[in-house]
Amino acid sequence: MTLYSSVFLFCFLPVAAVTYYMFPRVCRTGIICVISLFFYLMSAGRLFFVLPLLSLVCYGLSFAGKKGFYLCLLLLPFLRLIDACNFGVAFFVVRAAAYIYDEHKEKNFAKVFAFLMFFPTVSAGPVTRYDCIRFDRAADFSLISRGILLLIWGAFEKLFFADTLKRAFDLFHSGGTTLSAFAALIAYSLYIYFDFSGYSNAAIGVCNIFGVALPRNFDFPYMSRSVGEFFRRWHISLGRWLFDYIYLPLGGSKHGKVRMFLSLAAVWTFSALWHGFTLAYLLWGAWFFALSALEKNKIKLGRFGTLGSVALGWVFFFSKTPNDAYKFLLRLFSAGNTLLYSRADIYNCMRHLPFILLAAFFATPVVHRMFCMLYEKARGLTYIAVIPAMLLVLSCLAAGGHSPFLYASF
């Protein structure tokens, strides 16, 4: 069961929300624990025990101070080795590590368990902080209504845009020409944005429905003018976590350039290994470390330079091995005997071009700003305006065959 499945949207979520608000506020932490356990029982299958066990372990580590923080992070490679990361346990580990590092030392285990197991935030983030999650607030119907809108919008991004772009990427990636490689890179860049932004918006929307207000996790990153700005607008919660718990503790920019570059290298190494223990991910981290280091030396890439550099970085992200990335880059830059295009490429590009242009338009803040203005001035019309998105979501659900969220595998 996922946040965009029919079972979740039309059965689990309504029943869970009604049950949650039926109980007095003093009981809601326990209710969230039960709801989250039931969600993972339906989602994780035979590995259902992993997250509850990890919650208990991390709660114990929280009394070990900073040592507990490092021990918690060491759980991640262990979980990778036993292949227990099939439902986004990496997000769970970094949230637990932040709780330990901040030395909350909460005596009530139920509160910690509810925070760590809160079902919308584990599979693919956002990376929440303990202070932001409370289940004893009165029902805020304005927040709940905004959550419903965000949930619909997130499902629309995932089911309408991301899944279609994924199929386009698979088609172009299987080609052998420069044009197909270029189209594949564009499709993937948009796919990974809508896939992850869609989950984040859906997750934040569900949090809102349960009275938990969280900030946005994506802020139209492809509009950035630098790589640093891009990652301040891409997966904002994880970027903030890396800054607060890796970059700053290692010295950051306060102790000279050498320490700054070492801190930056640690951030990108951790980020690469957090995604997976492969050479391709390490190359992805090395690429963005190099770009970040250049920017620290006052070398400006500009908007189009940043866009192109980020897109090239995704090559290492979607390639299983460095050799796969090398072959794709040869195609992309017409090296060797690579053909520039074929008739099939032109046909496929023309067929997908209108949708890719539409997706690119929705990746800008234009539509978002229009909805925000409408929401502020005529809230009722916003619900009417979102009906087409809801109908498209229902159509996609009826069609079936949707791909899982990419980041839920980390």
Steps between C-alpha positions, in 0.01 A plus 500: 500500500631842402379858546352504149335157495121468485497302825684777682309796353149360527520258793799533729538880514132592562460232769832592663424874502148458641630258766782741591268797559240293686736457793597776746830673436673327789447162329605596147869414533403142575245499217770611253723215622224249426413655161868506396552138606197396298624697197838324507339164556321555167805652326815323616384140501753261651727790603229657713705450817797710377369850576354424846826327594703794366285740702584312817873489415514871413313590817768318697777673305352840582634463855857452373547862388702574188631142493142389446480728196792326328380155601160582352656602168696172496167318494453609139782293340392204712143531373629530144694177542197304622285653224252658738476834319211425270268754660712807557665409829782745420259785576417335829869481599582867433191615692593278792862623486382863514284420804802344674739783404263765638502314834128513565508196733122472504393266783167417339586231245154523339575859387833399347343195339220710350755749363725234346218286366269779376398326179489787244862601565698175506483352150649801318514791742482785559769481769304632796631626836363386834394852600279529190292188569224533759173310521328693780374798301134583442353429158588780254256473211692753294812284531302185423349653184844617387628149564231349277598738219870413542421129499305532174775713348771255605309207354450702179876567474580134554229321304454740211846647448761274662369163380458625142847657501645173634358313201641766266841469667500121464416535131772757425758335722473179302594687179848526357527853362596841633146632460354213701760553776422873514126430519559235768695748712223761478231241578693367800572846639128577499402149613715503815372846591130415465544158660666635813310830516178304456578273794614793716182697433283195562686422824478861623132501406435188709696657788277808472191281518628369835568852625877505435616805301825451308686736263529421130768255392548629143511860382521476120871408498541510121465879521826523698799708393763287675549141614502618861165668450368191321563278801354760733180467299518124427407262784526793740459295817788262421720789385436675831580177686833464318584863577409477871638155582791449258624832359484719812634244754805445275577870496315627196631829368611642835851351514657577166472361149664163571252415773215630284591272208545202732157569650354531152664173394354327807152630416509369144660169598232441761226607258631260235527205739161583652347442156687172452837331534595505131778661300242676284357683802850590615566652157173690534621637833845579360345689208297726722785543747715627211226739386443623856873552549516706181218719624675546834789639294264763354452325163144572389307251286186703444151359447566306180840381618344374821217329312742322267738402782220357714361307203843347432519401866182295463688274254697355793178480701304284256798292381556176687877501443768752395528310172130556429546872571805510270309336214209739541731803500664372180156490340408841637808669355499308169830327578621198309263372233185638660235617254352843556140386452274251332149520353365317803660761728339788314161328512529425874623851579214661312255268671626583850594865446162656595489306827864578587439870435192486723700328773778759469241777537360341816856475638506882510324702773240650263214257570583487871483878531166506320354245741642686802341824384171321440519329842555833676225690317234236431563179689183336374608541138827323580310180574318534171826569313661185643217276373670433161814385684288276722323350198835430333622334821189279508549413133862403563399290800236325292756425227737342755859385438670788682869499580612526865647822632869512415614632838304236690777256402768689693 
